[in-house]
Amino acid sequence: MTTLTKAPASLTWKFADDGIIPNNSVLPFVLYRGAIDLAGSPDPEKVIGKTFAANGWGHMWRNGIYPYAHYHSMIHETMGIARGRAKVRFGGERGEEIDVLPGDVVILPAGTGHQCLSQHPELVVIGAYPPSGKYDLCRGSKADRTRALRAIPYVPRPVSDPVFGVHGPLVALWRP
C-alpha cells in the first residue's frame, strides 16, 4: 500500500537575487526528501496528484522541468518527482544543483529560479499551485524582473503544506 511517510526533515535554502533571477528574499526554497512513499505503486503520478489535491494545491500539470532558467513571480509552486530523476539548478546561476528522485517534493516560493540540467528519460514531474496567486512564466528579461520585484512580496502564502496539510512544516517555515 502506498502511504505518506512522516514529515521528513525540511532542507531549505535562501537564494540571493543574482541580477537576473530575483529569487525570494523572505521565503526559503524547501526540499522534502522521500516525502511521498511511492514503493510498489503502479501509478505514482496519481499518488502525488491526490496528495497535492487533498492538501489544497491544484492546477496540476504532468511533465518534466524546462531546460532553461525560469521562475514564477505571482504564485508559489510545488513539484513532486513521480518517476526518473533529474539534476535541477534552483536559485539561478549562483544557486544549488540538486538531484531530485522519486518521492521527493520541492516547494518554490515565488521568484525562485529553476532549470533542469539533466534528466533520466523516464522523468515525470507533477506540479501544482496553491489556490491563491496567478501563474506566469518569467525567463529573466529586464521587463520580467521589473514586474517580478513588484509582485513577489505580495504573493499570498499558502495556508497548507502540499504534502502534509495545514499542520505541515511549510506552514511553520513560511509563517509571517
Number of C-alpha atoms within 10 A of each C-alpha: 7 13 13 16 14 11 15 13 13 16 12 15 15 17 24 16 18 13 11 17 29 25 32 23 16 13 22 20 24 21 23 21 18 21 25 27 19 24 12 9 13 10 11 23 19 13 21 28 21 15 20 27 17 14 18 20 26 19 11 16 13 15 10 18 22 12 14 13 23 23 30 25 31 25 26 26 23 24 24 33 27 26 20 15 20 25 17 22 22 24 29 25 15 13 21 15 18 14 15 21 19 23 22 20 26 22 23 26 29 29 31 31 29 26 20 19 17 14 18 11 11 12 17 22 25 24 25 24 25 25 15 15 17 13 15 12 12 20 16 19 11 11 10 19 19 12 13 23 16 11 16 23 17 13 17 15 20 22 20 20 23 32 27 21 18 16 11 16 21 23 18 12 15 16 11 8
